[in-house]
């Protein structure tokens, strides 16, 4: 394949007019010739800045070298030697701000498409794995006292709370080092944000299922429908079941709101609820048990990846969708690829705008009570950028006299999330930060002895790969502490 060394091999994708009518994966991935051509762009530089900028330390030039030779098995083994879930990471990690940001090829053009190459290798491997019903499905409930990880009673037992990226990474790292690991997941399906938060068109759930099946084949036990802090406590994991360490990777699933008038109206969703019902409960399907309200016009408030996901899901419900963001396009925190796809799919962007009130009307068939109101519009203030705030970005301030109204029947608040306080409240000696995240040192060790934590439960909402890096780091510290030899 002829190629320009200063440009990435383009990623094939579904036509916007086609994909906006379904939930099929948008980016189709490289074929073999495209992957080999892109791999040839790698300079195999000696200092390997891409490795230093990878949160899990994958030896990127080494796996690409195997790919160049057509040895995809060796390439895959090189990747999983350092990290887990490569098919997931290749799709959703922000490589453009991490490994690809420091790629030497990027100094005179576009960086090597490291994420796309990781995806190619992982998909090649996963294509060889069948997914029989039941092979990846977990056990339900907390289990009988003392019986967990029964297949490996001679091994040191570690409990992992949460089956999102941090928990899965921690579990995989510990399993590879000979520990008996049990994951406890609050929902009925494992995967955390990978299954309830990220839409099918960005991350097909069969990919997540196959990755989790690989974890189970390493001996990791997964128990669903267990809310640690409610169904059983951290203390009971130690005292009742004999675990020698606990890792908390429970994520940040508590949605934030603006506390403006009208947020309690019918037709206002948190992005968490909207995406969970779309992704996990398949509420968009005809005949769904809990069908979601299909508004004709949606307003999505926020500018991150979650806002893009919510807006693009709403488009697939057939709605006109506007994203309202209080800063300019230059400050959008979402990945450039997701913003580009949203534009292609017809999402409207209202920059330098911020809602100040959600307006509603009274349903005549229900009692005249404010709780029964339905959204009809959003009043927004026009913003302008002032001096930088603590994040280093220009602070948006209200521009006098710039109010305008957006007619809509649905609003999605995609403003960020914070950790659920349940585990901290039910666990003695577990300190939290002022905003609710668990306190942990650089290795994930909390204020409670033999309890580690990582990912969004500590940092607040961040990226999948950062959570995986935290889970891996904590696992290595757990292994060092429990089995120093």
C-alpha angles and dihedrals in degrees: 000000000000112000143176109237092214093056133063118241101260117254113238113234142174117272110262092234089056101040096048087067096055144029097242117135111279101205108059100196132233123297118224096272092048092049093049091048092050091046090057088064090067111105094202088223117196098231092054099204090177091065093051090051095050111098091218097037101240112182092238101179089049095055091043090051089057090047091053089057092048092246096134095165091058090046090053094047090050091054097047091046086075107021143018135227096035094169088056095044092047089059108038109021116108095238091164090070096038128030096002092046091071099035110132091219086064093065092078101025137332123347121247109277093245095164093051091050092049089051092050093053093045093047090050089056097042091050086070092057121086118209107220112188107262101021092098100026115111134226117263130235132014096295130230117307112275095001101098119116087015092160090069108030092151090061127083108265122228126181121214118198111209131021098225124113095291094048095044092048092048092048094049093049092049094045090053087056095052103262124140104239130192120187119206116204125187095209127065094249126049123235104078113209090359089072105026101034111033115066124240091245090063100033119016110219093227087066090055091045092053092048090051091047088057089054092052090050087060088061099262112148117215122199118188132196090042116129105195106216090034112035090035134344136237088251090056091051088060100035103031101036104026100238113166096206138014128210117199114208098153095142129215109289102150108108124224126223136194096234092227125147113281100026089123094058122118109264095042114115134179109233087241093060094042095049094041091054092046099042106030102027097034089224091166093069122099108258094020114166092232105025115198123234108265106211122191092224127030129191113200116197114209141045107232132100091274090056090051091049092050093046093048091048090051090052088055088055087061098255133137104244132201124186113211113203125174097215132049129276090264091063097048107132094203120103113273091235092055092048090049091050091048090053091048090051093054102259111157118224121212105190126191089025132121130183116243099173140010111216126210146175132224119258104233091211093062134059114280097260127135089235090065095056122120127215117258103161147349123234110216133191120223109238136204129197120256133173120330116275129211091291091058092244122117110272113241115230129185115267107222115245095009101115121137137171128236114200110223142144098208135044128190119198108211098170102132136273141250132209119277107252094217098099095044092047092051097043120076116223096017107129123206135202120250093263094048106265119129117260113241137159125239091282094048097256111149131206089269116083114253092004119116129181138188147160123038091344086071106026102030120238110348137140129308093243094049089053090048091050090052092049092051093047092050091048091054090050091047090051091048092049099044099035107021093169 
